[in-house]
């Protein structure tokens, strides 16, 4: 039977016996030592939960039957309105990275979004908890980027998967273009024991090695060796992984041998690129990454659905939809 719960913000949420959506104010995560309250949305289904903030519409936590913490989040991250969150799944729009005149990754991750819809279900065929948030052009965004837009971001939690969907709509009277990504930080047990399969033969831009265009030759991408390959000095000391793979296949598979987990990461073909990032030992060390734990590289790998190689043009009334589906399971014997 469907029940109704009135949340602290006065918003009704659908509640099934073991499916719950709650909107509240509170410290983001006490284990990180953050004390300022953020507005949180918590989705729960049997065996899994995730948390996101209305600030930036950033998913900051995901638990599932195989991982107590499936997303990496820096203990040094900004939070609340003090700056963009480092970790989880920040949204880059209308600019990816430093590819333009806006601040790094644009402004969407530093705006407060509005909850526009919620849904939940529990059955043999479909168990989920889902929320959609929206961001519209406002005085702050227009001052930085004079265009009218509507962003809608849907987070759907199922027992062993997380589905993220970003809609970008042009509601202006003229065309504009954009770059974007979902900057997904997956948490791993030990980056030395992690491999990523599915990129062999794909052309990529190596942002660490002077933005040279290269072709991936490895069946399995491993961060330690890839960092050495990308080192500008050729000695592996300053190298790390920051690569934009162009026209990749839809599905990549990450093996975390130390945790005995297999991650399947699938993105829609509307994303033209995939970015893979890990700063290795030196990329975010000290002053290079003031919001990045010095040893954080050991515990994360970013696999980001991206529009970066060329901006996408949207005419008035047109909409872009990009999705990422992340699934996790125990590794098969002998894999």
C-alpha positions as CSV (number, residue, x, y, z in Angstrom):
1,X,0.0,0.0,0.0
2,X,1.2,3.5,-0.8
3,X,1.9,5.7,2.1
4,X,2.6,9.4,2.3
5,X,5.3,11.1,4.5
6,X,5.5,14.8,5.0
7,X,9.1,15.8,5.0
8,X,10.7,18.6,7.1
9,X,10.4,20.9,4.1
10,X,6.7,20.3,3.8
11,X,7.0,18.3,0.6
12,X,5.1,15.1,0.3
13,X,7.1,12.0,-0.7
14,X,5.9,8.6,-1.8
15,X,6.9,5.9,0.7
16,X,6.5,2.2,0.2
17,X,7.3,-0.4,2.9
18,X,11.1,-0.3,2.1
19,X,11.3,2.5,-0.5
20,X,11.8,6.0,0.9
21,X,12.5,9.5,-0.3
22,X,13.3,12.1,2.3
23,X,14.1,15.8,1.9
24,X,15.9,17.3,5.0
25,X,18.5,19.7,6.3
26,X,21.5,18.4,8.1
27,X,25.2,17.9,8.0
28,X,26.2,16.3,4.7
29,X,28.2,13.4,6.3
30,X,29.5,13.5,9.8
31,X,32.4,11.1,8.9
32,X,33.9,13.9,6.8
33,X,33.8,16.4,9.6
34,X,31.5,18.8,7.8
35,X,29.3,20.7,10.1
36,X,27.4,23.3,8.0
37,X,23.9,22.0,7.0
38,X,23.1,21.2,3.4
39,X,19.7,20.5,2.0
40,X,19.8,16.8,1.3
41,X,17.6,14.3,-0.6
42,X,18.0,10.7,0.4
43,X,16.7,7.9,-1.7
44,X,16.4,4.4,-0.3
45,X,15.5,1.0,-1.7
46,X,16.1,-2.5,-0.2
47,X,19.8,-2.8,0.2
48,X,20.8,0.5,-1.3
49,X,20.6,4.3,-0.7
50,X,22.0,7.5,-2.2
51,X,22.2,11.1,-1.1
52,X,22.3,14.3,-3.1
53,X,22.3,17.9,-2.4
54,X,20.1,20.6,-3.9
55,X,23.3,22.7,-4.1
56,X,24.7,21.7,-7.5
57,X,22.3,18.7,-7.7
58,X,25.4,16.7,-6.7
59,X,25.0,13.0,-5.8
60,X,27.4,12.7,-2.9
61,X,26.9,9.2,-1.5
62,X,25.8,5.8,-2.9
63,X,25.5,2.6,-0.9
64,X,24.6,-0.7,-2.5
65,X,24.7,-4.4,-1.4
66,X,28.4,-4.6,-2.4
67,X,29.8,-1.2,-1.4
68,X,29.3,0.8,1.7
69,X,30.6,3.8,-0.2
70,X,30.5,3.5,-4.0
71,X,31.3,7.2,-4.7
72,X,34.5,9.0,-3.6
73,X,34.2,12.3,-1.8
74,X,37.2,14.4,-0.6
75,X,37.4,15.2,3.1
76,X,38.7,18.6,2.0
77,X,35.9,19.5,-0.3
78,X,33.9,22.7,-0.2
79,X,30.3,22.3,0.8
80,X,27.1,24.3,1.1
81,X,27.5,27.5,-0.9
82,X,31.3,27.8,-0.2
83,X,32.3,26.2,-3.5
84,X,31.8,23.2,-5.8
85,X,31.8,19.8,-4.2
86,X,34.9,17.7,-4.9
87,X,33.7,14.2,-5.4
88,X,30.4,12.4,-5.9
89,X,28.9,13.3,-9.3
90,X,29.2,17.1,-10.0
91,X,27.5,18.4,-13.1
92,X,29.6,20.5,-15.6
93,X,27.5,22.9,-17.7
94,X,27.6,24.9,-19.9
95,X,31.4,24.4,-20.0
96,X,33.5,21.3,-19.5
97,X,36.8,21.9,-17.6
98,X,38.6,25.1,-18.8
99,X,37.3,24.9,-22.3
100,X,36.0,28.5,-22.4
101,X,35.8,31.8,-20.6
102,X,33.7,30.6,-17.6
103,X,35.1,29.3,-14.3
104,X,36.2,25.6,-14.3
105,X,33.3,23.3,-15.3
106,X,30.8,26.2,-15.6
107,X,28.2,27.2,-13.1
108,X,25.6,24.4,-12.7
109,X,27.5,22.7,-9.9
110,X,27.4,26.0,-7.9
111,X,23.7,26.8,-8.3
112,X,20.8,25.7,-6.1
113,X,18.4,23.4,-7.9
114,X,14.7,22.9,-7.3
115,X,13.1,19.5,-6.8
116,X,10.3,19.1,-9.4
117,X,9.2,15.5,-9.2
118,X,9.6,12.3,-7.2
119,X,8.5,8.7,-7.7
120,X,9.0,5.3,-6.1
121,X,7.9,1.7,-6.8
122,X,8.4,-1.7,-5.3
123,X,7.6,-4.9,-7.1
124,X,9.3,-7.9,-8.7
125,X,9.5,-6.0,-12.0
126,X,10.5,-2.6,-10.7
127,X,11.9,-1.3,-7.5
128,X,13.2,2.2,-7.5
129,X,13.3,5.6,-5.9
130,X,13.7,8.6,-8.2
131,X,14.0,12.4,-8.0
132,X,14.2,15.1,-10.7
133,X,15.7,18.5,-10.0
134,X,15.6,21.5,-12.2
135,X,17.8,24.6,-12.9
136,X,16.6,27.5,-15.0
137,X,18.5,30.6,-16.2
138,X,18.6,33.3,-13.5
139,X,20.4,36.6,-12.9
140,X,23.6,34.9,-11.8
141,X,23.8,32.6,-14.8
142,X,22.8,35.3,-17.3
143,X,25.6,37.6,-16.0
144,X,28.1,34.8,-16.8
145,X,26.5,33.3,-19.9
146,X,23.6,35.3,-21.5
147,X,21.4,32.5,-22.7
148,X,18.1,31.0,-21.6
149,X,18.0,27.3,-20.7
150,X,16.3,24.6,-18.5
151,X,18.3,21.7,-17.0
152,X,16.5,18.7,-15.6
153,X,18.5,16.1,-13.8
154,X,17.0,12.7,-12.8
155,X,18.6,10.4,-10.3
156,X,17.1,6.9,-10.2
157,X,18.2,4.4,-7.6
158,X,17.7,0.7,-7.9
159,X,19.0,-2.1,-5.6
160,X,22.3,-2.6,-7.6
161,X,22.4,0.4,-10.0
162,X,22.4,4.1,-10.2
163,X,21.0,5.9,-13.3
164,X,21.7,9.5,-14.0
165,X,20.0,11.5,-16.7
166,X,20.7,15.1,-17.7
167,X,18.3,17.0,-20.0
168,X,19.5,20.3,-21.4
169,X,16.9,22.4,-23.2
170,X,17.3,25.6,-25.2
171,X,14.3,27.9,-24.3
172,X,16.0,30.9,-25.8
173,X,15.0,32.7,-29.1
174,X,18.5,32.0,-30.6
175,X,20.8,29.1,-30.8
176,X,23.7,28.4,-28.4
177,X,26.3,25.7,-27.9
178,X,27.7,24.0,-24.8
179,X,30.1,21.4,-23.4
180,X,29.3,19.3,-20.4
181,X,29.9,16.2,-18.3
182,X,28.8,14.2,-15.4
183,X,32.0,14.1,-13.3
184,X,31.5,10.7,-11.7
185,X,34.0,9.8,-9.0
186,X,33.8,6.0,-8.4
187,X,35.4,4.8,-5.1
188,X,37.8,1.9,-5.4
189,X,39.6,0.0,-2.7
190,X,43.1,0.3,-4.2
191,X,43.8,2.0,-7.6
192,X,46.8,-0.2,-8.1
193,X,44.4,-3.2,-8.4
194,X,41.9,-1.5,-10.8
195,X,41.6,-1.9,-14.5
196,X,39.3,-0.4,-17.1
197,X,38.3,-2.4,-20.2
198,X,36.7,-1.1,-23.4
199,X,38.9,1.7,-24.7
200,X,41.4,-0.1,-26.9
201,X,41.6,1.5,-30.3
202,X,39.9,4.7,-29.3
203,X,41.5,8.0,-30.1
204,X,42.0,10.3,-27.1
205,X,43.3,13.7,-26.1
206,X,46.0,13.4,-23.5
207,X,45.5,16.5,-21.4
208,X,48.6,15.7,-19.3
209,X,50.9,15.3,-22.3
210,X,50.3,18.6,-24.0
211,X,46.9,17.6,-25.3
212,X,48.4,15.3,-27.8
213,X,46.1,13.1,-29.8
214,X,46.8,9.4,-29.2
215,X,45.2,6.0,-29.7
216,X,44.7,3.7,-26.8
217,X,46.7,0.5,-27.3
218,X,46.0,-1.3,-24.0
219,X,43.3,-3.9,-23.6
220,X,43.2,-2.8,-19.9
221,X,43.8,0.8,-18.8
222,X,45.7,0.8,-15.5
223,X,46.4,4.1,-13.8
224,X,50.0,3.5,-12.6
225,X,51.2,2.6,-16.1
226,X,49.0,5.1,-17.9
227,X,50.3,7.9,-15.6
228,X,53.9,6.9,-16.6
229,X,52.9,6.9,-20.3
230,X,51.4,10.4,-20.0
231,X,54.3,12.0,-18.1
232,X,55.5,15.0,-20.1
233,X,59.1,14.3,-19.0
234,X,58.9,10.7,-19.9
235,X,60.0,9.6,-16.4
236,X,56.7,9.0,-14.8
237,X,57.2,11.5,-12.0
238,X,54.8,14.2,-13.1
239,X,52.4,12.0,-15.0
240,X,48.7,11.3,-14.2
241,X,45.6,10.3,-16.1
242,X,43.4,13.0,-17.6
243,X,42.2,11.7,-21.0
244,X,39.2,12.5,-23.2
245,X,38.3,9.5,-25.3
246,X,36.5,10.4,-28.5
247,X,33.5,8.4,-29.9
248,X,34.0,5.6,-27.3
249,X,31.8,2.5,-27.1
250,X,28.8,2.8,-24.8
251,X,29.9,0.3,-22.1
252,X,33.1,0.2,-20.1
253,X,33.9,-2.4,-17.5
254,X,36.0,-1.6,-14.4
255,X,37.5,-4.4,-12.4
256,X,38.4,-3.7,-8.7
257,X,40.4,-6.8,-7.9
258,X,41.0,-5.7,-4.3
259,X,37.3,-5.4,-3.6
260,X,36.3,-8.3,-5.8
261,X,33.9,-6.1,-7.7
262,X,33.0,-5.6,-11.3
263,X,31.5,-2.2,-12.3
264,X,29.7,-1.7,-15.6
265,X,29.5,1.9,-16.7
266,X,27.2,2.6,-19.7
267,X,26.6,6.0,-21.3
268,X,24.2,7.0,-24.0
269,X,25.6,7.7,-27.4
270,X,24.5,11.4,-27.1
271,X,27.6,11.9,-25.0
272,X,30.3,12.3,-27.7
273,X,33.2,11.5,-25.4
274,X,34.3,9.8,-22.2
275,X,36.8,11.4,-19.8
276,X,38.9,9.2,-17.5
277,X,40.7,10.9,-14.6
278,X,42.9,10.1,-11.7
279,X,45.6,12.6,-10.5
280,X,48.0,9.8,-9.4
281,X,50.6,10.8,-6.9
282,X,51.4,14.4,-8.0
283,X,48.5,15.8,-10.0
284,X,46.6,17.1,-7.0
285,X,49.3,17.0,-4.3
286,X,49.4,19.9,-1.9
287,X,48.7,23.3,-3.4
288,X,47.8,21.6,-6.8
289,X,44.7,20.3,-5.2
290,X,43.7,22.2,-2.0
291,X,40.3,20.5,-2.0
292,X,41.7,17.0,-2.8
293,X,43.1,14.6,-0.2
294,X,46.8,13.9,-0.9
295,X,46.1,10.2,-0.8
296,X,42.7,10.4,-2.4
297,X,44.1,9.2,-5.8
298,X,44.4,5.7,-4.2
299,X,40.7,5.4,-3.7
300,X,39.0,6.8,-6.9
301,X,38.6,6.7,-10.6
302,X,36.5,9.2,-12.6
303,X,34.6,7.8,-15.6
304,X,32.7,10.7,-17.0
305,X,30.2,10.9,-19.9
306,X,31.3,14.0,-21.7
307,X,30.7,16.5,-24.5
308,X,34.2,18.0,-25.0
309,X,35.8,17.4,-28.3
310,X,33.4,19.9,-30.0
311,X,30.6,21.9,-28.5
312,X,27.0,20.8,-29.3
313,X,24.7,23.3,-30.8
314,X,21.1,23.5,-29.7
315,X,18.6,25.5,-31.7
316,X,15.6,27.1,-29.9
317,X,13.3,24.4,-28.6
318,X,15.9,21.6,-29.0
319,X,16.9,19.3,-26.1
320,X,19.9,17.2,-25.4
321,X,19.5,14.1,-23.1
322,X,22.5,12.3,-21.8
323,X,22.5,9.3,-19.4
324,X,24.9,7.2,-17.4
325,X,24.0,3.9,-15.9
326,X,26.4,2.4,-13.2
327,X,25.9,-1.2,-12.1
328,X,28.0,-3.2,-9.7
329,X,28.3,-6.9,-8.8
330,X,30.7,-9.3,-7.3
331,X,33.5,-10.5,-9.6
332,X,33.1,-13.9,-11.2
333,X,35.4,-16.7,-10.1
334,X,38.6,-16.6,-12.2
335,X,37.9,-13.2,-13.8
